[in-house]
């Protein structure tokens, strides 16, 4: 349940749980490479007049590429999330606050889940720290060994793939 009726919050905090499929509309346009559903768990509570605090966790897995050799990788994504929703018009310009309409009947956690998950996915990953990458001339994966290309500008070093100091 990622959409909470404000009337339910009058009785106290509301537990929020859900699974969002990779093709859920909340992720449209993000191109996150989700590899399975994203599990969302948390708790939403009123913190003041027109203010609601949500603390939760996001768990999923993404498919990424090594930034050096382009090998496909699968990495877990786990994020702890703490966000504030507010109907205060003065808070609307604060990027850490999710705005609510003054006459809102519910809090929809979708936008917060979308943004926080996007921020939790690493921009660049390596298959391993010592990844040698691809030969810039022939495109061979240098992790498998030297490619055999003769470098025209550095013939004394031999083939690409020889590590430099």
PASEBA-1860 file (N, C-alpha, C; in nm, 3 decimals):
! residues 165
1> XXXXXXXX> 0.085/-0.116/0.000/0.000/0.000/0.000/0.090/0.124/0.000 ~ 0.099/0.188/-0.115/0.186/0.304/-0.129/0.106/0.434/-0.143 ~ -0.021/0.424/-0.124/-0.109/0.541/-0.125/-0.190/0.533/0.004 ~ -0.169/0.630/0.091/-0.227/0.626/0.225/-0.334/0.734/0.239 ~ -0.452/0.693/0.278/-0.561/0.785/0.303/-0.529/0.863/0.432 ~ -0.540/0.995/0.426/-0.506/1.078/0.541/-0.595/1.050/0.662 ~ -0.716/1.002/0.637/-0.804/0.968/0.750/-0.746/0.854/0.832 ~ -0.673/0.764/0.767/-0.611/0.653/0.840/-0.501/0.702/0.934
9> XXXXXXXX> -0.438/0.813/0.900/-0.330/0.866/0.982/-0.381/0.932/1.111 ~ -0.508/0.962/1.116/-0.565/1.020/1.238/-0.560/0.920/1.354 ~ -0.559/0.793/1.321/-0.554/0.688/1.424/-0.413/0.652/1.464 ~ -0.314/0.708/1.393/-0.174/0.680/1.425/-0.097/0.644/1.299 ~ 0.031/0.608/1.314/0.116/0.575/1.199/0.059/0.458/1.119 ~ 0.089/0.461/0.989/0.042/0.357/0.898/0.163/0.286/0.838 ~ 0.163/0.154/0.847/0.269/0.074/0.785/0.246/0.072/0.635 ~ 0.352/0.089/0.559/0.342/0.091/0.413/0.430/-0.020/0.357
17> XXXXXXXX> 0.370/-0.106/0.280/0.444/-0.214/0.216/0.393/-0.231/0.074 ~ 0.480/-0.275/-0.010/0.439/-0.299/-0.147/0.553/-0.350/-0.231 ~ 0.518/-0.403/-0.346/0.613/-0.448/-0.447/0.577/-0.378/-0.577 ~ 0.673/-0.310/-0.635/0.651/-0.242/-0.761/0.725/-0.316/-0.870 ~ 0.653/-0.357/-0.973/0.713/-0.428/-1.086/0.802/-0.332/-1.165 ~ 0.901/-0.385/-1.236/0.989/-0.298/-1.315/0.914/-0.213/-1.416 ~ 0.799/-0.260/-1.463/0.723/-0.184/-1.562/0.613/-0.098/-1.498 ~ 0.618/-0.081/-1.366/0.520/0.003/-1.298/0.531/0.146/-1.353
25> XXXXXXXX> 0.418/0.211/-1.377/0.421/0.348/-1.431/0.503/0.447/-1.348 ~ 0.522/0.422/-1.220/0.600/0.513/-1.137/0.745/0.524/-1.187 ~ 0.794/0.421/-1.258/0.932/0.421/-1.307/0.943/0.464/-1.453 ~ 0.833/0.502/-1.516/0.837/0.542/-1.657/0.941/0.650/-1.681 ~ 1.022/0.628/-1.785/1.122/0.725/-1.826/1.252/0.722/-1.749 ~ 1.264/0.640/-1.645/1.386/0.638/-1.565/1.497/0.551/-1.624 ~ 1.461/0.448/-1.695/1.560/0.355/-1.752/1.659/0.308/-1.646 ~ 1.606/0.255/-1.538/1.689/0.208/-1.428/1.746/0.069/-1.451
33> XXXXXXXX> 1.691/-0.006/-1.543/1.737/-0.143/-1.562/1.699/-0.233/-1.446 ~ 1.579/-0.214/-1.394/1.536/-0.296/-1.281/1.530/-0.442/-1.322 ~ 1.582/-0.526/-1.237/1.584/-0.670/-1.260/1.495/-0.737/-1.155 ~ 1.365/-0.717/-1.169/1.271/-0.772/-1.074/1.201/-0.660/-0.998 ~ 1.110/-0.698/-0.911/1.031/-0.597/-0.839/1.114/-0.522/-0.734 ~ 1.065/-0.406/-0.698/1.125/-0.327/-0.591/1.033/-0.342/-0.470 ~ 1.092/-0.387/-0.359/1.015/-0.402/-0.236/1.025/-0.271/-0.157 ~ 0.910/-0.224/-0.111/0.902/-0.099/-0.036/0.840/-0.131/0.099
41> XXXXXXXX> 0.908/-0.092/0.205/0.856/-0.109/0.340/0.878/0.022/0.415 ~ 0.782/0.060/0.495/0.801/0.183/0.572/0.687/0.213/0.663 ~ 0.692/0.335/0.714/0.592/0.381/0.810/0.569/0.529/0.787 ~ 0.444/0.566/0.768/0.405/0.705/0.747/0.331/0.754/0.870 ~ 0.367/0.874/0.915/0.297/0.928/1.031/0.281/1.079/1.017 ~ 0.177/1.129/1.079/0.154/1.274/1.083/0.254/1.334/1.181 ~ 0.313/1.448/1.141/0.409/1.515/1.229/0.365/1.655/1.265 ~ 0.257/1.698/1.208/0.206/1.832/1.234/0.088/1.856/1.142
49> XXXXXXXX> 0.035/1.974/1.148/-0.079/2.007/1.065/-0.037/2.012/0.919 ~ -0.084/1.917/0.840/-0.051/1.912/0.698/0.088/1.859/0.667 ~ 0.154/1.799/0.765/0.288/1.742/0.743/0.290/1.595/0.782 ~ 0.359/1.517/0.697/0.363/1.372/0.715/0.504/1.325/0.686 ~ 0.556/1.244/0.776/0.693/1.194/0.764/0.689/1.046/0.730 ~ 0.764/1.009/0.627/0.773/0.868/0.589/0.916/0.822/0.601 ~ 0.935/0.714/0.675/1.065/0.649/0.686/1.046/0.508/0.631 ~ 1.131/0.473/0.535/1.115/0.343/0.473/1.244/0.289/0.416
57> XXXXXXXX> 1.232/0.173/0.354/1.345/0.110/0.287/1.299/0.064/0.150 ~ 1.392/0.067/0.057/1.370/0.018/-0.079/1.471/-0.092/-0.105 ~ 1.424/-0.202/-0.161/1.512/-0.314/-0.193/1.480/-0.362/-0.333 ~ 1.582/-0.373/-0.414/1.563/-0.422/-0.550/1.696/-0.465/-0.609 ~ 1.694/-0.496/-0.736/1.816/-0.532/-0.807/1.813/-0.465/-0.943 ~ 1.928/-0.414/-0.984/1.938/-0.347/-1.113/2.041/-0.417/-1.200 ~ 2.019/-0.404/-1.330/2.112/-0.454/-1.430/2.189/-0.334/-1.481 ~ 2.321/-0.340/-1.470/2.408/-0.230/-1.510/2.517/-0.282/-1.600
65> XXXXXXXX> 2.598/-0.192/-1.654/2.715/-0.230/-1.732/2.840/-0.179/-1.663 ~ 2.945/-0.261/-1.665/3.074/-0.216/-1.616/3.116/-0.097/-1.702 ~ 3.161/0.008/-1.640/3.195/0.129/-1.716/3.321/0.113/-1.799 ~ 3.400/0.008/-1.774/3.522/-0.011/-1.852/3.509/-0.118/-1.960 ~ 3.451/-0.233/-1.925/3.446/-0.343/-2.023/3.306/-0.370/-2.076 ~ 3.206/-0.301/-2.024/3.067/-0.312/-2.067/3.003/-0.447/-2.036 ~ 3.063/-0.525/-1.948/3.005/-0.652/-1.906/2.878/-0.626/-1.827 ~ 2.776/-0.709/-1.849/2.649/-0.696/-1.778/2.668/-0.738/-1.633
73> XXXXXXXX> 2.617/-0.655/-1.544/2.628/-0.681/-1.401/2.491/-0.670/-1.336 ~ 2.471/-0.742/-1.229/2.349/-0.732/-1.150/2.393/-0.690/-1.010 ~ 2.334/-0.583/-0.962/2.371/-0.530/-0.831/2.246/-0.505/-0.748 ~ 2.255/-0.537/-0.619/2.142/-0.503/-0.531/2.139/-0.353/-0.506 ~ 2.019/-0.302/-0.485/2.001/-0.163/-0.448/1.919/-0.163/-0.320 ~ 1.977/-0.106/-0.217/1.909/-0.094/-0.088/1.921/0.051/-0.045 ~ 1.810/0.110/-0.012/1.812/0.251/0.029/1.723/0.271/0.150 ~ 1.775/0.345/0.245/1.696/0.391/0.358/1.643/0.529/0.320
81> XXXXXXXX> 1.514/0.549/0.339/1.449/0.671/0.292/1.380/0.740/0.409 ~ 1.400/0.871/0.417/1.329/0.955/0.513/1.285/1.080/0.439 ~ 1.155/1.097/0.423/1.105/1.211/0.347/0.987/1.276/0.419 ~ 0.969/1.403/0.388/0.860/1.480/0.445/0.765/1.522/0.334 ~ 0.637/1.504/0.359/0.531/1.551/0.270/0.463/1.666/0.342 ~ 0.434/1.774/0.270/0.375/1.889/0.336/0.281/1.963/0.240 ~ 0.173/2.017/0.299/0.083/2.101/0.219/0.113/2.249/0.241 ~ 0.221/2.281/0.310/0.262/2.419/0.333/0.317/2.477/0.203
89> XXXXXXXX> 0.254/2.582/0.149/0.301/2.640/0.023/0.444/2.694/0.032 ~ 0.488/2.736/0.151/0.624/2.785/0.168/0.727/2.674/0.156 ~ 0.686/2.550/0.179/0.778/2.437/0.169/0.787/2.382/0.027 ~ 0.703/2.431/-0.063/0.699/2.378/-0.200/0.829/2.398/-0.275 ~ 0.908/2.498/-0.240/1.035/2.523/-0.308/1.151/2.444/-0.249 ~ 1.128/2.378/-0.138/1.233/2.299/-0.073/1.243/2.164/-0.142 ~ 1.358/2.131/-0.204/1.369/2.005/-0.278/1.364/1.880/-0.189 ~ 1.377/1.899/-0.059/1.371/1.782/0.030/1.229/1.754/0.078
97> XXXXXXXX> 1.133/1.835/0.036/0.994/1.818/0.077/0.909/1.785/-0.044 ~ 0.824/1.685/-0.030/0.731/1.649/-0.136/0.601/1.724/-0.110 ~ 0.560/1.808/-0.205/0.441/1.891/-0.182/0.311/1.812/-0.190 ~ 0.218/1.852/-0.109/0.081/1.800/-0.112/-0.013/1.917/-0.138 ~ -0.119/1.889/-0.209/-0.222/1.991/-0.228/-0.289/2.017/-0.092 ~ -0.328/2.141/-0.063/-0.392/2.171/0.066/-0.518/2.087/0.092 ~ -0.584/2.046/-0.015/-0.705/1.965/0.002/-0.679/1.817/-0.026 ~ -0.554/1.773/-0.015/-0.518/1.634/-0.043/-0.594/1.539/0.049
105> XXXXXXXX> -0.636/1.428/-0.008/-0.708/1.326/0.068/-0.617/1.207/0.098 ~ -0.500/1.204/0.035/-0.410/1.091/0.055/-0.266/1.136/0.029 ~ -0.172/1.054/0.076/-0.029/1.072/0.048/0.009/0.958/-0.045 ~ 0.059/0.993/-0.162/0.106/0.894/-0.259/0.258/0.889/-0.251 ~ 0.311/0.775/-0.210/0.455/0.759/-0.191/0.530/0.735/-0.322 ~ 0.458/0.720/-0.432/0.520/0.685/-0.560/0.631/0.778/-0.604 ~ 0.611/0.909/-0.596/0.714/1.003/-0.639/0.839/0.991/-0.553 ~ 0.821/0.973/-0.424/0.936/0.959/-0.334/1.012/0.829/-0.364
113> XXXXXXXX> 0.938/0.722/-0.386/1.002/0.594/-0.419/1.080/0.607/-0.549 ~ 1.020/0.668/-0.648/1.085/0.687/-0.779/1.217/0.764/-0.764 ~ 1.211/0.879/-0.697/1.329/0.964/-0.684/1.436/0.900/-0.598 ~ 1.397/0.846/-0.486/1.496/0.787/-0.394/1.562/0.663/-0.454 ~ 1.487/0.585/-0.530/1.547/0.469/-0.595/1.645/0.514/-0.703 ~ 1.607/0.613/-0.781/1.697/0.665/-0.885/1.826/0.716/-0.824 ~ 1.817/0.782/-0.710/1.937/0.832/-0.643/2.023/0.720/-0.584 ~ 1.961/0.608/-0.550/2.034/0.497/-0.488/2.109/0.410/-0.590
121> XXXXXXXX> 2.070/0.415/-0.716/2.136/0.334/-0.818/2.269/0.401/-0.853 ~ 2.380/0.328/-0.842/2.509/0.390/-0.873/2.518/0.430/-1.020 ~ 2.577/0.545/-1.045/2.591/0.594/-1.182/2.694/0.513/-1.259 ~ 2.801/0.474/-1.192/2.909/0.399/-1.256/2.946/0.282/-1.167 ~ 2.963/0.167/-1.230/3.006/0.049/-1.157/3.119/-0.019/-1.235 ~ 3.198/-0.096/-1.164/3.303/-0.176/-1.225/3.276/-0.322/-1.194 ~ 3.308/-0.409/-1.289/3.291/-0.552/-1.262/3.390/-0.596/-1.155 ~ 3.503/-0.530/-1.151/3.604/-0.548/-1.046/3.696/-0.428/-1.051
129> XXXXXXXX> 3.761/-0.399/-0.941/3.844/-0.279/-0.932/3.956/-0.278/-1.036 ~ 4.012/-0.394/-1.068/4.123/-0.402/-1.162/4.077/-0.427/-1.305 ~ 3.954/-0.396/-1.338/3.904/-0.419/-1.474/3.993/-0.345/-1.573 ~ 4.038/-0.417/-1.676/4.128/-0.359/-1.777/4.052/-0.288/-1.888 ~ 3.923/-0.310/-1.900/3.843/-0.242/-2.000/3.855/-0.302/-2.138 ~ 3.825/-0.220/-2.239/3.826/-0.264/-2.379/3.942/-0.196/-2.452 ~ 3.995/-0.264/-2.551/4.097/-0.204/-2.636/4.032/-0.090/-2.715 ~ 4.089/0.028/-2.712/4.028/0.140/-2.783/4.037/0.125/-2.936
137> XXXXXXXX> 4.122/0.035/-2.982/4.138/0.017/-3.127/4.046/-0.093/-3.179 ~ 4.050/-0.211/-3.119/3.971/-0.322/-3.176/3.850/-0.359/-3.092 ~ 3.840/-0.307/-2.970/3.725/-0.335/-2.885/3.732/-0.466/-2.809 ~ 3.845/-0.534/-2.813/3.859/-0.662/-2.741/3.856/-0.637/-2.590 ~ 3.802/-0.734/-2.517/3.799/-0.727/-2.371/3.939/-0.758/-2.320 ~ 4.005/-0.661/-2.264/4.143/-0.677/-2.217/4.152/-0.757/-2.087 ~ 4.038/-0.787/-2.025/4.039/-0.873/-1.908/4.074/-1.017/-1.946 ~ 4.051/-1.051/-2.073/4.083/-1.185/-2.122/4.229/-1.196/-2.163
145> XXXXXXXX> 4.301/-1.086/-2.162/4.443/-1.084/-2.200/4.466/-0.982/-2.308 ~ 4.593/-0.963/-2.347/4.623/-0.866/-2.451/4.551/-0.901/-2.580 ~ 4.515/-0.797/-2.654/4.434/-0.817/-2.774/4.518/-0.847/-2.897 ~ 4.644/-0.813/-2.896/4.729/-0.838/-3.012/4.737/-0.722/-3.108 ~ 4.663/-0.616/-3.085/4.673/-0.497/-3.169/4.811/-0.435/-3.149 ~ 4.875/-0.398/-3.256/5.001/-0.325/-3.244/4.968/-0.178/-3.237 ~ 5.017/-0.111/-3.136/4.991/0.031/-3.120/5.085/0.108/-3.212 ~ 5.029/0.186/-3.303/5.111/0.259/-3.398/5.188/0.372/-3.331
153> XXXXXXXX> 5.135/0.426/-3.224/5.204/0.538/-3.160/5.295/0.496/-3.047 ~ 5.302/0.367/-3.016/5.385/0.321/-2.904/5.431/0.179/-2.932 ~ 5.501/0.158/-3.042/5.535/0.023/-3.084/5.630/-0.049/-2.990 ~ 5.704/0.022/-2.907/5.796/-0.044/-2.815/5.725/-0.110/-2.698 ~ 5.598/-0.078/-2.674/5.524/-0.141/-2.566/5.451/-0.265/-2.611 ~ 5.443/-0.287/-2.738/5.374/-0.407/-2.788/5.225/-0.385/-2.796 ~ 5.150/-0.487/-2.754/5.006/-0.484/-2.774/4.936/-0.403/-2.665 ~ 4.812/-0.362/-2.698/4.729/-0.298/-2.596/4.701/-0.400/-2.489
161> XXXXX> 4.675/-0.354/-2.378/4.647/-0.446/-2.267/4.765/-0.457/-2.174 ~ 4.880/-0.406/-2.216/4.994/-0.405/-2.125/4.970/-0.294/-2.024 ~ 4.965/-0.328/-1.896/4.935/-0.225/-1.799/5.046/-0.121/-1.793 ~ 5.003/0.003/-1.773/5.101/0.111/-1.756/5.114/0.144/-1.610 ~ 5.225/0.200/-1.573/5.248/0.239/-1.433/5.181/0.369/-1.403
END
